[in-house]
Amino acid sequence: MAQPISRADGGNRRSRKTTPAIRTILSYSALLIGSFLIALSFNLFLLPNKIASGGVSGISVIINDLFDIPPAYAQWTLNIPLFLAGILVLGRQFGAKTAVGSVLLPLFVLLTSHWEPPTHEPLLGAVYGGLGVGLGLGLVFRGRGSTGGLDVAAQILHRLTGIRLGLSVAVLDGLVIASAGLFISLENALYALIGLFVTSKTIDFVQTGVQTSKAAFIISRQPQLVSDAILNDLDRGLTRLQGVGGYTGEDRPVLLVVVGQNEVTRLKLLVRDADPDAFVIISNAAEVLGEGFYDEKLL
C-alpha cells in the first residue's frame, strides 16, 4: 500500500479552484476559439490544396471538388443529421456543446471562406493545415466539447457493432482519405495522410503540453535518509511504496518522487550522498497534475 509522505506539494505552488460558472465560460470559450482555428486552417490550407484529411471537413472537400458545393453547407448537411442520429442511438449525453460545435464550425467555415490562402503548395497545406486543425481540436477537447461530425458517427458505429472507438474513428477517416484518392487524386490522399498525422500529434501536444517532468523510483536500504534529503534539500514531496526484493524476499521500500527536468541532476546527487548503493530508475512523465507542479488546467 502506498504511504504518502508529508509536504507532497513540494513547497512550490498551490492549486487554485475555479467555480462552475467560470469553468463553463472557459469551456465554451475553448470551443469557440478552437472551432475558429479549425475553420481558418481549413479555408487557408486544406481546401485550397484539396486535402481531405478525414472527418466531415474532408468529405466537404471531396463534395466541393465534385459538385462545387460550398463546404460550409455540406458540413451543415452532414453534421445536423449525424447529431440527431447520435441522440437517437446514444442518448442525450452529447449535450449542448456538441450541438453548438456542429453548428458553429460550419458557420466559421462560411465566414472565413473569402480569406486568401497563403500557399498553394500541397505539402505546406497538409502540414500547416494539420497543425491548425490539431490546435483547434485540442482546445475543443480541453473544453470537453466536440465539433460533431464523424466523431458522432464513430460512436454510433462503436455502439452498434462493438468495434473499439479508436478503430471506428480510424476506419471512417480512412474511408474519407481513400475516397479522396479515388475522386480527387492519389497524391492528394497521400498529402491527407500527412495532414492527419500532424493533426493527431498536435492534439497530443495541446492535451499534455510540453512538460519535462521526470518520475524517479528509488530503492534504498536507507529510505529515511533519502526521504529527508528529498524533502528538506530538494523541497519535493514523495510517496513511499511497499516493495519486496525478488531474490531476498525482504521488504524494500520504494520511494516515488516527481521532479522537473532541471532538478534531475540535483536529485541524483542527493540520493548518492544519502545512499551510494541506492538503485534509481528515472523515466519521463507525460503529464503531471496536482500540487507542486501545475495548477488545475482542465476546463
C-alpha positions in Angstrom: 0.0 0.0 0.0 1.3 3.4 -0.9 2.1 5.6 2.1 2.2 9.3 1.3 5.0 11.4 2.9 4.2 14.9 4.1 4.7 18.0 2.1 3.5 16.5 -1.1 3.2 19.9 -2.6 7.0 20.3 -2.6 6.5 23.8 -1.3 6.2 25.2 -4.8 2.6 26.0 -5.8 -0.9 25.7 -4.5 -3.8 24.6 -6.7 -6.5 27.1 -7.5 -10.1 26.0 -7.8 -12.4 27.6 -10.4 -16.1 28.0 -9.9 -18.6 26.1 -12.1 -19.6 29.4 -13.8 -16.0 30.2 -14.7 -15.5 26.7 -15.9 -18.5 26.9 -18.2 -17.2 30.2 -19.6 -13.8 28.8 -20.2 -15.2 25.7 -21.7 -17.3 27.5 -24.3 -14.5 29.9 -25.0 -12.3 27.0 -25.8 -15.0 25.6 -28.1 -15.4 29.0 -29.8 -11.7 29.6 -30.3 -10.9 26.0 -31.3 -13.7 26.0 -33.9 -12.5 29.2 -35.4 -8.9 27.9 -35.7 -10.2 24.7 -37.3 -12.3 26.7 -39.8 -9.4 29.1 -40.6 -6.9 26.3 -41.1 -9.5 24.5 -43.3 -10.0 27.5 -45.6 -6.4 28.7 -45.7 -4.6 25.4 -46.1 -6.7 22.3 -46.6 -9.5 23.4 -49.0 -7.3 25.3 -51.5 -5.0 22.3 -51.8 -7.9 19.8 -51.9 -6.6 18.0 -48.8 -9.3 15.8 -47.4 -7.7 14.6 -44.2 -10.7 12.8 -42.7 -13.8 13.8 -40.9 -16.8 15.8 -42.2 -14.5 18.5 -43.3 -12.7 16.0 -45.6 -16.0 14.9 -47.0 -16.9 18.5 -47.8 -13.6 18.9 -49.7 -14.5 16.0 -51.9 -18.1 17.3 -52.4 -16.7 20.7 -53.2 -14.4 19.3 -55.8 -17.0 17.1 -57.4 -20.1 19.3 -57.3 -18.8 22.8 -56.4 -21.0 22.9 -53.3 -19.6 25.3 -50.6 -18.0 23.2 -47.8 -20.0 25.0 -45.0 -23.3 23.9 -46.5 -22.1 20.3 -47.0 -20.8 20.3 -43.4 -24.1 21.5 -42.0 -26.0 19.0 -44.1 -23.9 16.1 -42.7 -23.4 17.4 -39.1 -27.0 18.0 -38.1 -28.4 14.6 -39.2 -25.4 12.9 -37.5 -26.1 14.8 -34.3 -29.8 13.8 -34.3 -28.8 10.2 -35.0 -26.4 10.3 -32.1 -29.2 11.4 -29.8 -31.4 8.6 -31.0 -28.8 5.9 -30.7 -26.6 7.1 -27.9 -29.0 9.2 -25.8 -28.6 12.8 -24.7 -25.1 12.7 -23.3 -23.8 14.8 -26.2 -25.3 17.8 -24.6 -25.3 21.4 -25.7 -21.6 21.6 -26.6 -21.8 19.0 -29.4 -24.9 20.8 -30.8 -23.1 24.2 -30.6 -19.9 22.7 -32.2 -21.9 21.0 -35.0 -23.4 24.4 -36.0 -20.6 26.7 -35.1 -17.7 25.1 -37.1 -19.5 25.3 -40.4 -20.5 28.9 -39.6 -16.9 29.9 -39.1 -16.0 28.0 -42.3 -18.6 30.1 -44.2 -17.4 33.4 -42.6 -13.8 32.8 -43.4 -14.3 31.3 -46.9 -13.2 34.5 -48.6 -9.8 34.7 -46.9 -6.9 34.4 -49.3 -4.8 31.2 -48.8 -1.1 31.9 -48.1 0.1 28.9 -50.1 -0.9 26.5 -52.9 1.9 24.1 -52.1 0.1 20.8 -51.0 2.8 19.8 -48.6 2.8 23.1 -46.8 -1.0 23.0 -46.8 -1.0 19.5 -45.3 1.5 20.4 -42.6 0.1 23.8 -41.6 -3.5 22.7 -42.1 -2.9 19.7 -39.9 -1.2 21.9 -37.3 -4.0 24.4 -37.2 -6.8 21.8 -37.1 -4.9 19.9 -34.3 -4.5 23.0 -32.3 -8.2 23.8 -32.7 -9.4 20.3 -31.9 -7.0 20.2 -28.9 -8.6 23.3 -27.5 -12.1 21.9 -28.1 -11.2 18.7 -26.3 -9.7 20.6 -23.4 -13.0 22.3 -23.1 -14.7 18.9 -23.1 -16.5 19.9 -26.3 -17.0 18.3 -29.7 -17.4 19.6 -33.2 -19.7 16.7 -34.0 -19.3 15.1 -37.5 -17.7 11.7 -37.9 -16.8 11.6 -34.2 -20.5 11.1 -33.6 -20.7 8.5 -36.4 -17.7 6.7 -34.9 -19.5 6.5 -31.5 -22.7 5.2 -33.3 -20.6 2.5 -35.1 -19.0 1.6 -31.8 -22.3 1.2 -30.1 -24.0 -0.8 -32.9 -21.1 -3.1 -33.8 -18.8 -3.2 -30.7 -15.8 -2.1 -32.7 -13.4 -0.1 -30.5 -13.9 3.6 -30.6 -10.4 4.4 -31.7 -10.7 1.8 -34.5 -14.0 3.2 -35.6 -12.5 6.7 -35.9 -9.6 5.3 -37.9 -11.9 3.4 -40.2 -14.1 6.3 -41.0 -11.2 8.7 -41.5 -9.5 6.1 -43.7 -12.6 5.8 -45.8 -12.6 9.6 -46.3 -9.0 9.6 -47.4 -9.5 6.6 -49.7 -12.4 8.4 -51.3 -10.1 11.5 -51.8 -7.7 9.2 -53.6 -10.4 7.8 -55.7 -12.3 11.1 -56.6 -9.6 13.7 -56.4 -6.1 12.1 -56.8 -3.9 9.5 -55.1 -1.4 12.3 -54.5 -3.9 14.3 -52.6 -4.8 11.3 -50.5 -1.1 10.9 -49.5 -1.0 14.6 -48.5 -4.1 14.0 -46.5 -2.3 11.2 -44.5 0.4 13.7 -43.7 -2.2 16.2 -42.5 -4.0 13.6 -40.4 -0.7 12.6 -38.8 0.2 16.2 -37.9 -3.3 16.8 -36.5 -3.1 13.8 -34.2 0.4 14.8 -32.9 -0.7 18.4 -32.4 -3.8 17.3 -30.4 -1.5 15.2 -28.1 0.7 18.3 -27.7 -2.2 20.5 -26.7 -3.6 17.9 -24.4 -0.4 17.1 -22.5 1.7 20.2 -23.1 5.5 20.4 -23.1 6.0 19.3 -19.6 9.5 17.9 -18.9 8.8 16.2 -15.6 10.6 13.1 -14.6 9.4 10.3 -12.3 12.1 8.7 -10.1 11.7 5.3 -8.4 14.4 4.9 -5.7 15.1 1.6 -3.9 17.3 2.1 -1.0 18.5 0.5 2.3 18.4 3.9 3.8 14.9 5.2 2.8 14.6 7.6 5.7 17.9 9.4 4.8 17.0 9.6 1.2 13.5 10.8 2.1 14.9 13.5 4.4 17.3 14.7 1.7 14.5 15.0 -0.9 12.0 16.6 1.4 14.4 19.1 3.0 17.1 19.8 0.4 15.2 19.3 -2.9 11.9 20.6 -1.4 9.9 18.0 -3.2 7.3 15.7 -1.8 7.4 11.9 -2.3 5.5 8.7 -1.7 6.8 5.5 -0.1 5.6 2.3 -1.8 5.9 -1.1 -0.3 8.2 -3.4 -2.3 9.6 -6.9 -1.8 13.1 -8.0 -3.1 12.6 -10.6 -5.8 15.7 -12.6 -4.7 15.9 -12.0 -0.9 12.2 -11.8 -0.2 12.9 -8.8 2.1 10.8 -5.7 2.4 12.2 -3.0 0.2 10.6 0.4 0.4 10.4 2.2 -3.0 10.4 6.0 -3.0 8.5 7.7 -5.8 9.3 11.3 -6.5 8.4 13.5 -9.5 10.7 16.4 -10.3 11.3 18.9 -13.1 13.9 18.3 -15.8 16.2 20.8 -14.2 16.1 19.0 -10.8 17.2 15.6 -12.0 20.9 16.1 -11.6 20.4 17.5 -8.1 18.1 14.6 -7.2 20.8 12.1 -8.3 23.5 13.8 -6.3 21.3 13.9 -3.1 20.4 10.2 -3.4 24.1 9.3 -4.0 25.2 11.3 -0.9 22.4 9.7 1.2 22.9 6.2 0.0 25.6 5.4 -2.6 24.2 2.0 -3.1 20.6 3.1 -3.9 19.0 1.8 -7.1 17.4 4.7 -9.1 15.1 4.5 -12.1 14.2 7.7 -13.8 11.6 7.9 -16.5 9.6 10.5 -18.4 6.3 11.7 -17.0 4.0 12.6 -19.9 1.7 14.8 -17.7 1.8 15.8 -14.1 -1.2 17.4 -12.4 -1.6 18.5 -8.8 0.1 20.5 -6.1 3.7 21.3 -6.5 3.6 21.3 -10.3 0.8 22.8 -12.4 -2.4 24.5 -11.4 -5.6 22.8 -12.4 -5.7 23.4 -16.1 -8.7 21.3 -17.1 -11.7 23.4 -18.0 
